Amino acid sequence: MAQPEPEPEPEPEPYADDGVVQWEVCGHTLRMQQQQLAGGASDGTGWRMWNSALVLAKYIEANAPALLQPRLRRPPGGGGDAAATAAAAAAPVRVLDMSAGPGLLGLACAVCGATHGLAVEVVLTEMPSESLTQLQANVAAANAQLSAALGAAYRPVSAAAFTWGESPSGAAAAAFADGFDVVLVSDCLFIAVRDDLYSELRAAMTTVCTPPPSATPTEQQASTLMLFAYEERCDDEERGFLAELEAPGQAPPFACEEVAAEELDLECTLDDGELGDLFAEVAPVRILRLQRCAQE
Ligand SMILES: C[S@@+](CC[C@H](N)C(=O)[O-])C[C@H]1O[C@@H](n2cnc3c(N)ncnc32)[C@H](O)[C@@H]1O
């Protein structure tokens, strides 16, 4: 008698409302818990990953060798004595994923670094909340999984508490002490508008793009690259915040350049039905490259 056909394996569900979400980067599957927890200290959004993070993850994967470069410490040939140049060449590229949610972008950078043979050291932060607890669990699980898969090429990432507008303390203070070459900020603009946190977000952006006090005068003039992804949901308020970033008189202003839409994979985003009840419709995703202007 003919055996019944086996049931096909279900397709992995990348955008589950809860449970484990999966995301492919450089041939490796990232698995992250994404549990909606009621109440608590969270702002209600950090439990899941959002469209701008998905688009930015694809952009990073497609451009990793160009993006994951030393910027605060000069690369070889950038001047300075031989010892300083050698030290700069040996130092890892330092990446921050600020307000990381489940952790997609920071983990994607660590995998890209490992698969491209780049020394990349990643720190992820979240506000102290159940979102931070979930992020720390995701980071611990990913470190174990990816170290087993990628060996020593994978540098375990770390997660710490950091609230906009506050001085980094504890693990974040230690993690921020050497400054960052690349900072990722995804879908934080809407929250700053909704919760009236403009100045706090602006202060945090300045803090994480400031070279450490130990930097040499040349390094003090170097500039962190911030990739700032957002979903255009409340046009006037968002435009106002972004215009102020560039305005002279702010200390210090940022130079701002938008990544062309043709360079983005906008097909990877969620559709209306998958957005949950927070938003009525899908908003266009934009990615800006921000760099602090050198101080006079
Ligand atoms: C829309 S979620 C974006 C999460 C993730 N970056 C992404 O794009 O998928 C906004 C994030 O901002 C964080 N957040 C909100 N208020 C904050 C604050 N005052 N300080 C630090 N993070 C904050 C939330 O916890 C959440 O992770």
PDBQT file of the ligand as one rigid body, heavy atoms in Angstrom, charges set to zero:
ROOT
HETATM    1  C1  LIG A 301       9.938  51.351  17.554  1.00  0.00    +0.000 C 
HETATM    2  S1  LIG A 301      11.098  50.633  18.667  1.00  0.00    +0.000 S 
HETATM    3  C2  LIG A 301      12.473  50.276  17.599  1.00  0.00    +0.000 C 
HETATM    4  C3  LIG A 301      13.208  49.018  17.998  1.00  0.00    +0.000 C 
HETATM    5  C4  LIG A 301      14.305  48.605  17.027  1.00  0.00    +0.000 C 
HETATM    6  N1  LIG A 301      15.350  49.602  16.970  1.00  0.00    +0.000 N 
HETATM    7  C5  LIG A 301      13.725  48.381  15.634  1.00  0.00    +0.000 C 
HETATM    8  O1  LIG A 301      13.800  49.282  14.799  1.00  0.00    +0.000 OA
HETATM    9  O2  LIG A 301      13.173  47.306  15.408  1.00  0.00    +0.000 OA
HETATM   10  C6  LIG A 301      11.698  52.058  19.590  1.00  0.00    +0.000 C 
HETATM   11  C7  LIG A 301      12.762  51.712  20.601  1.00  0.00    +0.000 C 
HETATM   12  O3  LIG A 301      13.093  52.871  21.379  1.00  0.00    +0.000 OA
HETATM   13  C8  LIG A 301      13.261  52.470  22.727  1.00  0.00    +0.000 C 
HETATM   14  N2  LIG A 301      13.075  53.634  23.602  1.00  0.00    +0.000 N 
HETATM   15  C9  LIG A 301      11.928  54.319  23.813  1.00  0.00    +0.000 A 
HETATM   16  N3  LIG A 301      12.129  55.319  24.685  1.00  0.00    +0.000 NA
HETATM   17  C10 LIG A 301      13.441  55.269  25.039  1.00  0.00    +0.000 A 
HETATM   18  C11 LIG A 301      14.260  56.031  25.918  1.00  0.00    +0.000 A 
HETATM   19  N4  LIG A 301      13.756  57.057  26.612  1.00  0.00    +0.000 N 
HETATM   20  N5  LIG A 301      15.557  55.682  26.029  1.00  0.00    +0.000 NA
HETATM   21  C12 LIG A 301      16.064  54.650  25.324  1.00  0.00    +0.000 A 
HETATM   22  N6  LIG A 301      15.345  53.894  24.469  1.00  0.00    +0.000 NA
HETATM   23  C13 LIG A 301      14.039  54.199  24.342  1.00  0.00    +0.000 A 
HETATM   24  C14 LIG A 301      12.220  51.387  22.927  1.00  0.00    +0.000 C 
HETATM   25  O4  LIG A 301      12.471  50.565  24.041  1.00  0.00    +0.000 OA
HETATM   26  C15 LIG A 301      12.317  50.645  21.597  1.00  0.00    +0.000 C 
HETATM   27  O5  LIG A 301      13.293  49.653  21.623  1.00  0.00    +0.000 OA
ENDROOT
TORSDOF 0
